[in-house]
């Protein structure tokens, strides 16, 4: 378990413990010292979503370890709640076991990244969407979605999909059971606005621009949609990794181009990179589609791409993740066939939201980490179903073996 906890899932995207790859600790330190949300150059920033560094600053700790220690037990409780709703008490033990053993989450324990917190929010939102009705429940659900968006903007896609589902289901069926959900839409939006709007207002005042999420989206869109990535990765193999030296040269060339064009400031850089990505997509639509396929493979890839450590760990993680994903999709099929859509649709929409966004934006196995609680529940359902199917055969075989030994 300790070895898996230190396992880098990808060569370039996972830090060593307490290494501040994404800059959250630096932001939290400045926030704790001065009360200002600023970047390394001590100027206001919106490059990273605010909730995680705010939580670290409020904890008073020099790292995110306290935050993760608080979140992890809550994550286990969330997964237990979903599993109990989906398949009863037997599935709870399996789901928690999958969650505890998942190398994808273990790789980020104790690291200044949002994977564990995002996984908890994913579990909370699936539960909230399945149970939410009217009044205070709807308002709290909206607030939870707002907090999730302030941790990882991808959750906004889930909120949009869920809203479309609720509205569409009511319009099609006209069932009275859906009227309370529509009646609670106002409370839900109010809760969402109360939590999310301070960030939007702050960005409008500081940057004089509408920034509902971050100024990081342009870069991550361009990172997966540029000629160098297409030529050196997407056109070679969906399992290929982007060479570190090539990536460094590409990043330096971007900086040189922006400097030559006088592009300065987060907002201007974000807009420039987004325009450049769209331009590449328009110029090379075939390579864009090839890149989409590559991102799908990388998102669901069971093995740690670019890993250069122990072959034993590499294949152990690959075998575990392959079995886990197969059980998850089998459990999804069982759940869709046997349970009410009100229960499983939110979980499916969560998967669709993350995969949908990462059809366009940069993707690797790290982007799948927030889905682990949902996948763990489906895998638990799949494992339980497999046991129910094969149990008679196993017992029959054991009975024959015992009879043979007796004879």
N, C-alpha and C positions, 0 to 999 in steps of 0.2 A: 504493500500500500504506500509506503514512504517513497519507493522508487517511482511509482506512478504519479505521485503528487508532484514530483519534480520533473516530470516528462514534458518537454516542449512539444506541443501539438504541431507547430510549424516552425521552420527554421528561423524565420525573420520576425514572427509576429508575437512571440511569447517571451516575456522577460524572465530573468531569474528572480527569486523571491525578494520582495521589497524594492526592486528596480522600478523606477517611475517612468516607464516607457511612454505612457499617454499623457504625462504631465499633471495628473490629478493631485499628487502629493504636493507639487510646487504651488498649484493653485490653492489648495487647502491651507498650506503654510502661510501664504500671503493673506488669505482670507482671515485666518486666525489672528495674524499680527496686526493687520490694518483695517479689516472689515471690508476690503475692496476685492472684487473679482477681477484679477489682473493676470496677465501672462508673464513669461520669463523676463520680458523687457519692461515690466512694471506699467504697462498700458492696459486699459480695459480690453477684455477678450470675451468672445462668444464661441471660441473654437471648440470647446468641450461643453457638453450639457452640465448643468450646475448641481444637480442633487447629490451626486456621489461626493464631490469635494466638500460640499456644505456639510454632509453627514460626517465626513472625516474631521472637519474643523470643529464641529460641535462635540465630537467625542473627545477632543483634547489630546488625541494620540498622534505620534509622529508617523503612523502608518495606517493602512486600512484594516489592520488585523482585528481591531475591536468591532468594526462595522461587520466584517465577515463572520465573526464569532456570534454576533447577534442575529445575523440574517440566516445562517445555516440551519439552526434549529427551527426557525420559522419556515424555512423552505421545506424541511422534512414534514412539518405539520401540514403545510399546504398540499404537498403531494399525497399525504395520507387522506386528506379531505376529498381530493379529486378521485382517488382510487376507491374510496368508500362509496362515493356516488356512482362510479362507473360499474363496479363489479363486486361490491361488498367487502367484508373484512379479509378474506383470504388474499385478495389482490393488494391490500395495503402492505403486507409484509414483503411481497415481491417488489412492489414499486419502490419502497424505501431501500430495499437491498440494491436495486438497480441504481438508485440515486447515489447511495453511499459509495458504490464501487465504480461509478462512471469516471473514467480517466479524463474525459473532456472537462469536467468540473474540477476534478482534483488538481489538474494542471494549473488552475487559476486561484486556488486557495492561498491566501496570504499575499496576493499580488495586487497592485494598485490598478485593477481593471474592473469593469462593471459586469462581468459575466455572471457572477453568483447573485448579485443584487437583481439583475435583469431576469434571471431564472425565477427568483422569488416573485417578482412582479408578474411574470407570465402565469405562474400558478394562481396568484391572487385574482388576476383578471379573468381567467377561465372559470374560477369558482364564482366570481361576481357576476359574470355574464350568464351563468347557468341559473343563478338564484335571484338576480336583481329583478325587482318589480317596480315599486313606486316609492315616493316620499324619501325618507332618510336613506334607505338602501340605495336608491338610484343616485342620490347626491354623493354618498360615500364612494360608490362605484366610479362616478365621474372624477372624484378627487384622486382615487387610486390610478385611474388612467392618466391623469395629469402628472402625478408623480412618476409614473412609468415613462412617460414621454420625456420628462426632465432628466431621466436616467439614460434612456436610449430612444431616440426619436422614431425608430422603426415601429414602436408601439402605436404611433398615430395611424399607421396603415391598418392595424388591427381594429382600432376604434372606428375607422371609416367602414371597414368590411362588416363589422358587427352592426353598425347603424343601418347599413343597407339591407342586411339580412332581416333585422327586426321589422323595418318598414316594409320590405318586400313580402315577408311572410304574412304580415297583417293585411296588406292590400290583396294578396292572392286568396287567403282563406277567409278573411273577415271574421275570424273567430274572436269571441269576446275575451278569450284568455290573453290575447295580444293587445287589447285596448289599454290595460293597466301599464304595459311597457311604453306605449306611446304617450300615455298620460304622464309617465315618469320621465319623459324626455327632457322636459324643462328642468327638473331637479338634477338630472344627470349632467346637462350642459352647464348648469349653474356650478355644480361641484367641480367640473372640469375647468371652467373659466376662473374660479377662485384660486385654484392651484397653479394653473398654467399662465394666466395673464400677467402676473408680476414679472416673469422672465421676458415676455414679449414687450411689455411696457418699458422695462429697463433697457432692453436692446434698442428700442425706438428712441429713447432719450439719449442714450450714449452714442449710438452709431447713426442716428437720424435715418434709420432704415427699418423695414419690416423683416424681422428675423425671428420666426416662430420656433426654429429649432437651433441650429448652430451655423457657424461659418466654415464647417468642415466638409459639408456635402459635396461641394464642387471638386475638392481634391479626391475624395473617394470615388466619385463618378469618373473622373479623368483617370484615376489609377487603374481602373479596369477597362477603360475604353480609349486606348491610345495605340498607335502603330507599333511601338516597341513591344508592348505586352502581347498584341496580336501575333506579331512575327516570331517572337522568341518563346511564347508559351502556348497561346491558343492554337496556332497553326502547327505546332510540334506535337503536343499531346495534352489532353485535359489533366493529366497527372504531372505535367512538367512544372518545375518551380522557376521563378524569375531569379536569375543570377544576381547576387547582391551587388556586384560591381556594375552590372548593367543598370540595375535600379538606381544606384547612386548617380551614375552618369545622366540618366533620364531626369532625375530630380534636380540636378545642377543645371541641366539645360533649361528646365522650366523656370528656375530662378533667374537665369540669364535673360530669357525672353521677357519675363515680366519686368525686370529691371530696365531692359532696353526700351520697353513700351511705357515706362513710367507708372507701372501698376504697383501701388502701395496700399497698405491697410488691409485688414482682414476681409472687409466687405467687398472691396474691389478685387482682391485676389480670388475670393470665392466665386464671384460672378465671372471673372476671366476664365478660371479653370472650368466652370460649368459650360460656358460658351465654347471653349476649345473642345471639350468632350463631345458636345452635340455636333460640332463641326466634323470631328473624326467619324462619328456614327453616320452622318449624312454622306460623307465621302466614301466610306467603305462599309456599306450595310451588310455585305456578306460576312466580313470579318466580325462585325458586331454580333451577328447571329451565332457565329462560331464561338465568340467570347461568351455569349449567354449560355451555350451548352457547357463550356468550360467551367463557368461559375456554378452551374447546377452540380456538376461532378465534384467540384472542390467543396461545395457546401455540404454534400452528403458523403464525402469520401471517408471511409472507416479507418484508413491508415494515416499516420502523421506525415504529410508530404514534407520532404526535405530533411527528415530526421536522420541524424548521422551518429546516433548513439548505439546502444546495444541492440543487436538483431533480435534477441529474445524478447525484449520489451516491445520492439517494433511489431513483431508478429503476434505477441500476446494482445496488444492493444487492438491490432487489426482484427483478430479473431473475435475478441469480445465485442467490439463495435459492430462488426458484421452481424453477429448473432443478435445483438441488442436491436439493431435497426430492422432486421427481418421479423423478429418477434413484435416490434412496435407496429409495423405495417400490417402484420397478421392480426394483431389485437385491434387495430383501427377497423379492419374489415369486419371483425366480430362485433365490435361496438356499434358500427353503423347498421348492421343487420338486426341487432337485438335491443337497442336502446332508443329512447326518444331523441329526435333531432335537437330538442332544447338542451340536451345534455352534451352531446358530442360536437355539435356545430361550432360552439366557441373554441374548442380545442383545435378543430380542423382549420378554422379561420386564423388562429394564431400561427399555425404552421404555414398557411398560405400567405400570411402577411410578411413573415420573415423571408420566405423563399421568394415571394414576389418582388420585394424591394431589392433583394440581392441577385435578381436577374440582371439588374442594371448596375448596381454598385458593387464594389470590390467584395469578394467572397472567399472564405475558406472555412475550415471546420470550426474556427473560433466563433463565427457568426451563428452557428447552430447551437451553441452552448445554452442560450436562454430557453431553447425548446426542450431541453433535457427533462424537466419535470413532466411535461405533457407526453413526451415519448416514453418516459419511464412508466407512466400509468398504462399507456397502450401496450407496452411490452409486458407488463404484469398481467394484463388481460389475455394477451397472446400466450404467455407461459401457462397460465391457469387453464386455458382452453386446450392447449397441447397436452397438459397433464390429464385432463378429463378424457381426452381422446385415446391416449396411449396407456392410461392406467390399467384398463382391463387386460390388455395384451401383456403388459409387464407383470401383472400379478399372475396371469395364466402361465407365463413362462417361468416365473419363480416357483409356482406350484408344481409344474412338471419337473423342474430341477430338484425340488425337495422330494418328490415322489421317487425320482430316479435314485437319489442318494439313499433313501430308505430301503428301496429294493436291493 
